[in-house]
Every structure is written in structure tokens, then in C-alpha cells.
Amino acid sequence: MARTRAAVRGRDQELTALRTALAPDGGRLIVLTGPAGIGRTALLDSVARLLAADGARVLPLRLGTGPDGGGDPYALAALVRAVRERFEQLQESGLSEALSAVAQLRDARGRERGGWTPAVVAALDGLFETVGRRERVALLVDDAHAVAEPAPVLSAARRAGCLVVATCEEGAERGPGLAELLTDADRVMTIGPLADDVALSLVRRAAGARLDESVVTALRTALGPLLGNPGTVLGTLDALRRSGRLVTFEGRLCLSDPAEPVALPADHPLLRRASALGGTAVRLLGAVALLDGLDLDALPPLADILEADPVDCGRGLDLLIEAGVLTAGPDGRIACRCPALAATAAGRFRARRGTALHAALAERLLAGHRRSGGVDPVVLADHVARGGATVTLDDDTVRQLLTMGAAAEQEEPERATLWYAAALRRLPPTGPEHARTLCRLLLLVVRTGRYELLREPLTRYAEHGCAEESVDEIRLAAILLALHSGVPPAERAVRELLDAPFPGRGPTAFSEWWFDRRLAPDPRRHPATDGDTVAGAGAGAGAGAGAGAGTRAGAEPRGWAEVTAEAGALTGGEAETPAGGKASVGGGAGDRSGAGAVARDGTAAGDGARGGAGRSDLLSAALCGDVAACERVWRSSGGAAPSPELDRLRQAALVADMADVARLVIGADYRVPETGVLGAYHRVVRGYADADWTRAMSAVRELELSPAEDTLARHAARLLAVDMCAARGEFGQASRWLTAATRAPRLAVLRTWARVGLAARKGDDGQAVRVALMAGPRLRRAGLRTGLSILLSRALRIAVLGDDHEGAAELLAEIELLPHEHHVDAQESLLLARGLVHRDPECAREATDLIRERGDLPALMESCLAVARFAPDPRPWLREAHALATRCGAAALLERVREVTRERGVPAPRARGRRDALAVTEQRIIELIGEGLTNRQIALRLRLSEKTVENYLTRLFARTGCRSRVELAAASLTGRLARTPT
């Protein structure tokens, strides 16, 4: 066949197989099967182009699209229309008569008119023989499953020597006619999903604008196994656009609310397939979606709720699984095919919400358990926990929830968290059991990241108050929820807790520190009758809810260690575990014994976790951003100083990365969140430090588009965005980010650091140095020393690059005024400053090793560039700076690299891998050679010209010393060729 670039992406393997299958002379019948949206039509169109380029006459036949509908069971009318449309191109003598013969018989109705008659067979044979008299004819039939009996026409074409390629939908109802076609085919090829990178490249191309990585991630998560279906992924993207979920922000196409689930289009084939199965199947699908999965134990009560026969429900589940709509796990649990399908199905099931459905199931399971037992206690507890406050529980059932929660903490913390939350809502808020359970819930929420479960205890506190000993746990719950959600509490009583100052830390309240404002309304302007819930919690707790309330009179608020220690008291409480047996929900009294064996002492393990009161004070200091207090507490509790953990804590506090702060303080018991304000901001910080600025900027945009308020984390993210945009030469955008960021003292050092970087990237090194020299002493005198050494070190690097020796010396003097004996980052800055000012390469090398160990790649990039100004051999420094700047996409820094390169008179560094390592295309060519493909076949597979492949091979032979394709493939297999680093 002639060389032709394939128009369909990611189908090289299928096209190669089709070329091979269609190569022999004579008639051939190839059937392509695949699910709806997989790209059958696009692949068939590519085959048409390839065959036409080879000189074949292509006769396309689209079934199911004409006016005949079900009245054309043999596709005769469609065939007549297709030939008439190409009558002039075919131009064969006798074609008009052959076509008329078929047209006269096209009203045949198959078995109703005596079956497939010899006259029809003869007419078709005559038509195809006439069409293919001079040249080979290719009959390309799309959607062969759309007619009842496709085989007779397609077999007749093959008998006449035609090439026949037909597509049919996988999963379509297979009647006798379609089964006959698949049996008669010379080959049946299944079209599989596209590779993820190919599918996502289609998305980026179809978006019409630069697509933010968060959209790609959301599609990958929501579609799961359906991501490789081009029709599904492009249809979902279009549905997002039509619903207004895609918005343009800072030049990128982003999700307007990243937390909202991505749903399949309402007309997706899987949803149509479910609808075709009938009303019971549709209701079952909605129920499975709302319940986030279904255990078979819950099927009988679910059938009762749906007012359906249990046998019909079982049959409906089987049909949905057979249709690929639902899946069955190894444990028998039924789930939706992907989260996007569940989101759409749940939206259609408007009769009940998820909580109400869980509650209805819980009530029926509880009733059945009380009557005869036999209900799986875990399934029952799960539905009780997710059913909300409407499920009626007796005291025994509440105690059993506590017992099961204690038993599940180690192995199934997610379930234990839900069970504790369900028990807590049934306990009197002023009782001792409530206080112990709340402590336990706080520990598990921190382990599992289920912070949304803290909303209900806070609402109950505002409505009913709590015991005096629980006020501090309520305040800690409010802080944790506000930190992770970025949304202030709605209840006035809870807001007043957050407005209370940090004890022993000065007048600053958490609300002022995190939200940059006080939250509770002024009671003189907003009386209690204005509709807000009055803080009955104050009276209930005996502490009051006014300014500064939220602690016991005369007592310091308890921190993490006290919460942890008190939670251990649950082992001596009323909740107990059956001796030698399995805890259950809904059982009677008298079958329980102590639960002490399953409760933990609350002492967290892991790097940076402190025990006892030290960890309590450390968490309190970290939550208010008091790094100096963190260091004092660290030392008093026996922590080493200097130490890597303390340095990481200081660096995390500098950029307000509270997720990292909590991880270092709480230890292994803290799960860094993947979503929410802290999760997104943690990705900003890690992406910036790892030089993955695409990921970091995507997380910045996610924060901006989230419904959360302006928090300290959002402002800090804007300051990091200033530096990334400035380094990329996007100075206007960098200035806008700087204007949007708060001027709060808490971020004064970070803001000055960003201003210094912006001035330098714009080419004004002198302004950058002046800003640092003016701000440094003021920040030091104000006690804002955390990160000051990093700020001054940046300015000193800029001074060295700009030949400002006087400014560099002044900055060194400022750095030497900072304490260094217990600050690894300050020691690093001092080493680097002395190395740069005194032009000492060894001292500078020691400092850059420390920066590299710290994992701050942007700082390493700037440091390497500064050292290259005076190093005896600048080439390795320039290479590293160039590689990091390229990785970041930092155009402004790449220009500085080029300036220093010209100044030092050395060859310009090149992107790593251009000479020593193989490029991706070169690697792929060698792999295909190893598979035995010719240059022509490789060109088809990679969509290159054959000449381009030959040029690649010529360069490879010259670089590697190999003299043949075989030797080149062998060298690759034995590892003798350099490869691009991953």
C-alpha cells in the first residue's frame, strides 16, 4: 500500500493489522468490534483513505442512518443508495442494469417473504462483479449491527472479490444475523481503549484553549477505565463546557469548582443501555450510585424500598453487570463502572438522597436483625453511619457502634471514623461519654482526612452546648475544619471560638491569622434575634461564648497531646468488645467485655512527632505560626536542634504549608490531604520546590477557583505564583498576583522574597538588592526572622550576578547577624553568602549541597548560576542551572544562563539528553526495529515519512557506532545505548 499518514491517533497497531489482513488477493471480510465511542468510524475512515491511496475503489455504506429504519433488514436499500451516490465514479458498463435488479428486489422481507431467495443472491453477485470488474473494490460498512441481517450482502461482496471491512458495536444485542456475520468473517478484530496519553492529547486538542492540568486529572479520576474511550472523554469534555463548568482563568481552561464531581453526558451509551433494560434497572443503578456501592446483603431491603420484587432486582443487577454498567468486585460488592457514571446516575435518582436511602436501608436491616439476626454487622453499621440522624438507635446499638469503632481503628480507620461520628450524634453533648468519643473522633479524622465529619459536632455545640471538658476539643475541631476547608463556620458560637486569642501567643486569634479577619458579628450591631444560632454552648460549657471564650476559666486550652491522652480513656469507658468474638451492631446487652485491647494510647509515631505535653504546645505554636515557640518547645521536649525535622518545620511555617506543619508535629497519624485548601496549597509548595511548576500553577488556579474564602494559604500561593510567573517572563501576571496577595505581617518575609525575585527577573538587580537591604533590618527588629536568611541569600545571589560587590557585602553582614548555631537553613545561607562574596568555590559547593539536600530546586538553580560567575570551571554549574531552568520553563532565568555563558566564554549548555541520551522518537524507532518492522512500517506507526526514519537511523549509526539495524536493536537490548532519564 502507498505511504499515507494515518489520520486517527493511537491506532497504529490496528491499522498495521488491517493492512496485513487486507493484503492478500481475493475477497476478504474483516469485522471491527468495539464499544460505543471507541472510534470505530474514525478507524474505518482511516482505512478508506489508505485503500484509496492504494488505488482501490472505496464504497462506504452507513447503516441505520437512512429513512428505511427497520424496514431494510438486509441493507439492500442502503446499498442501492450508496452505489447511486457514486455512480459517476464507478462508470462500469452494465452497472445501471445490475443496480436496477437489486433495486427491484430491495423490498424483500427475508423470512416473512420466504427467506433469502436465489434471485436476490444472483442480483447481488451481478452488482458486485460489475462494480469490481476493472479495479479492486473495498466495501466499508459502518454499524453493521444496525440491521437485522447484514451477513448476506457482505458475504456476496466478498464472493465477488471485494475487500469488506465492517464495524459493529460491542455489547449490542446479538441476533442471529449478527452472529452469522461474526461467524462468516475471515477475521474479527476488537478495538481496545486508547492509551491514556493519546486520549488526553485528544482532549487537549479539542479544548480549543490551553487546558489546565486539573481538568486532565479530574477527567482521569472520574472516567477511570472509560478514559481510553475517545467518544466518552470528548463527550464529557463537551458536557462540562455546555454546563458552564469550564471557565477561562489566567489563560487556561479550568474547572469552575474542582470539588464538584465530573459526570458523564446524559446521553452516554452506558446510560442508554441501562434505560433500555427497564425501570427496575434504572432505579437500581441510581441506588448503587447514591449508596456508593451495594453489598448483596442489602439487596432484599433495597428491593422493598424500591417497591420491586427481589428476584427482579437480582436479575436487573445481573443485566447491568452484563451490559458493563455495573461491576462486581471479588467480595461481591456492586459498584458503578466509574465515578462519572455514578455522578450522572445519582443525579437522575431524584426520589431519594443518598443519606435518606442509607437511613431507609439501616431501618430495615435493624428491624430484620432484631427479629432474627443474621445481618452482617459491618454492612449494618455502614448504613447506620451514613444514614444521618434520622436513624433511630437504642443505647445498646450506640454502645456497639463505639465498640466496633474501637476494634476497627487499626485496620479500618475510615470505617471507625464513620462509626464514631454516628455514635457521637446520639450521645448527650454534656455527658462524659461524648467528650471521650469526640477525642477519639478527632484522632481518626486527622488520620483519615474526613474533616467534613466535624461539621455536625460543631453544629450541635452551637445548638446544645457541651461539657466543660469538651470545649477545647470543640475549638480544635473548629480549627481543623477551617484549616482544611477554608470556609468559616456558619454558627456564631463556633465563630467566637475561632475569634479567641491563641493562649500565651499574644492577642492574635486563629480567625485573624487564617482568614485575616474576625468572624463573629459585633453583638452591639447584630443582636441574638437576627436569625443566627445563639451560642448556647457557652452556657452549657460553663465558659461563656463572648470574646476570648472557648476555654475553661483560668486554664490553658488543651492541645493535641491532651486530646490524645484523654481519648485513651475510652478503653475504660462504657464501650466494650465481646470477649473472643466479633463486635456487632444491634445486639442485646450482656455479650460485651472490655475494649482496652483495641484502643491506642494516642502517642503518634513518625518523624517530627513529639510526645506528651511537648507535642501539645508544639501544635499550638505551629497553628499560630510561632516558629520561635516551636523551636523552644522542640528543645524542651528533648528534640535535637539543629535537626532535619525542625528545619522542615521552620520551612513549612515560612510558606504557611500547614499540611506539612501538621504532618511534622502530629507525625505518622496525620494524613496529608489530597483535596481542600491545605491539599491544594501543599501541591503548590511541593510543585514549586520540585521544579514542577505546571503542577504548582495548576494548584494555584484551583485555590483561586475554589469556593473557599481568602485564607493565609491562598495568599501564600499567590506569592509563590509571583515568583514562578516572573521566572517565566510573565511579568504582568506576576505583578497582578503580587497585588492580590495580602500584606499581612505573617507573610511579610515571603512577600519581600517575591518582590526581590520579581525585580531581578525584570532586569532591575539594583532594585532587588535595595528592597532586601531596606526590609531585612526592619523584619529582624520586628522579630520576623523565620525565612529571613533565605530572603537575604536570594538578594545576595542577585547582587553577585549583577556585579554589585558593595550590596553583596552588606547582605553578608545582615546574614551574619542572624542566629546560626541551631538553624541549618541559616548555616546554609551563611556558607553560600561567604562563598559568593569571597569567591570560594568549595564553600559555595558545600552550601549548594545543603540546598540540594533540602530539596529547594529553584534556590539551587539560582545558586548554581551565581557560582558560575567565578568558578574555575563554570560548565557543570551552568549545565545544572540550565537543566533546572528548562525543567521549570523559566525563560527569564534561561536568558541569565546565556548571559553568564557568553561572559565566561564557554560552550552553551544544552538540554540534557540531546547528545548522550536517546530522544523519545529515537527510542521508539529502535524498539520497532526490535519488533521486526521495516522502515516503511515504522514510518506508518509513528506517522513520519520514510525519509525521516532513514535520517534518524543515519544519525543513530553515527552516534552509536552501530553498523546495522540488527546491531542497533541488540545494543539497545543489552543496555549499551544511553536512554532518556525518566
Number of C-alpha atoms within 10 A of each C-alpha: 11 11 16 17 16 21 15 15 16 19 22 17 10 17 20 14 12 17 14 10 14 18 11 10 10 13 20 24 25 23 21 25 23 20 21 19 21 23 20 22 19 15 21 21 18 19 22 21 17 21 22 16 14 14 13 18 22 21 20 20 21 20 21 19 11 13 10 13 13 13 14 23 21 24 28 21 20 20 23 17 15 15 20 15 11 13 15 9 10 20 12 14 11 12 20 15 14 20 23 14 18 23 17 11 16 19 15 19 15 15 9 8 10 9 10 15 13 9 12 20 15 14 21 26 20 21 25 23 20 21 26 19 14 11 12 21 27 26 23 24 22 23 20 28 24 22 20 19 22 24 23 19 19 28 21 22 27 21 17 23 19 28 27 25 26 27 25 23 20 17 14 15 11 14 12 11 19 21 15 15 23 19 12 17 19 14 16 18 14 16 18 15 21 19 14 16 12 17 22 21 14 16 22 20 11 13 16 9 12 13 21 23 21 19 22 18 11 18 22 18 16 22 22 14 13 22 24 22 23 21 19 22 24 20 19 23 24 18 18 19 15 10 8 11 18 21 16 14 15 9 11 16 22 24 28 21 16 20 14 12 16 25 23 27 19 17 10 17 17 21 18 12 19 24 15 11 14 11 12 21 23 21 23 25 30 26 24 22 29 23 22 16 18 21 16 14 16 18 18 19 18 25 20 14 13 16 10 15 14 16 12 13 20 17 14 22 23 16 16 22 17 12 17 16 21 25 20 17 9 7 8 12 13 21 22 24 20 21 20 24 27 29 21 20 26 23 15 15 18 10 10 14 15 21 19 18 19 24 22 21 26 25 20 18 28 24 13 14 18 14 9 8 14 11 18 15 21 16 18 23 27 18 25 31 25 21 22 18 16 12 20 14 18 9 14 16 21 22 24 28 32 30 31 28 30 28 22 19 19 14 9 12 19 18 20 29 27 24 28 25 27 25 24 23 17 16 17 15 23 19 14 17 18 20 27 23 24 27 25 30 25 27 22 25 26 20 22 20 18 19 22 12 19 19 15 15 19 24 19 16 26 24 17 20 25 28 22 22 19 27 27 20 23 25 23 21 24 22 22 19 22 22 24 22 21 24 16 21 21 16 20 20 29 27 23 26 29 30 24 23 21 20 16 10 14 8 12 16 23 24 23 19 22 26 21 16 13 19 21 22 13 9 9 7 8 12 12 13 8 9 8 14 16 18 23 18 28 26 15 21 23 18 18 20 25 16 13 18 19 30 27 18 12 6 8 12 21 21 20 27 23 19 23 22 18 18 23 21 18 25 21 12 16 16 24 26 27 17 12 8 10 12 24 22 25 25 18 13 11 8 12 22 15 16 22 19 11 18 21 19 15 20 18 22 14 14 14 24 23 26 19 16 17 24 26 23 24 30 25 24 22 25 23 19 24 19 23 16 17 25 24 16 21 23 15 11 17 11 18 14 17 16 14 16 18 24 19 18 24 24 20 23 24 24 25 28 24 26 23 24 24 24 20 24 32 29 21 17 21 23 19 20 21 13 16 21 28 24 20 25 28 27 23 32 26 18 19 24 18 18 24 19 23 18 19 27 25 22 25 24 25 28 29 20 17 20 17 17 16 18 23 24 25 28 25 25 30 27 27 25 26 28 27 27 24 27 25 19 20 19 20 12 15 24 18 13 19 22 13 12 19 20 13 13 13 22 20 17 26 22 25 22 27 25 23 26 25 27 19 24 26 15 14 15 23 18 15 26 28 16 16 25 19 10 18 23 16 11 17 16 9 10 10 21 19 24 20 28 29 23 23 28 28 24 29 32 27 28 26 24 23 18 14 16 15 12 22 27 19 14 26 24 14 20 25 17 11 16 12 17 10 15 21 19 25 23 20 23 29 26 22 31 31 21 19 29 20 12 17 17 19 13 18 27 19 15 24 23 13 20 21 15 11 19 15 17 21 23 19 23 26 20 26 26 28 28 25 24 21 15 20 10 13 20 17 13 21 27 22 18 27 27 17 24 25 17 15 24 20 24 18 20 25 21 15 20 26 16 13 20 21 12 10 17 10 13 11 16 18 13 14 15 13 10 11 13 15 18 15 10 12 17 18 15 21 23 17 17 19 17 10 13 15 13 19 16 18 23 21 20 23 18 16 17 16 16 12 12 18 14 11 13 19 13 12 18 16 10 12 14 11 15 12 12 17 14 14 22 21 17 16 17 13 8 9 11 18 16 16 15 9 3
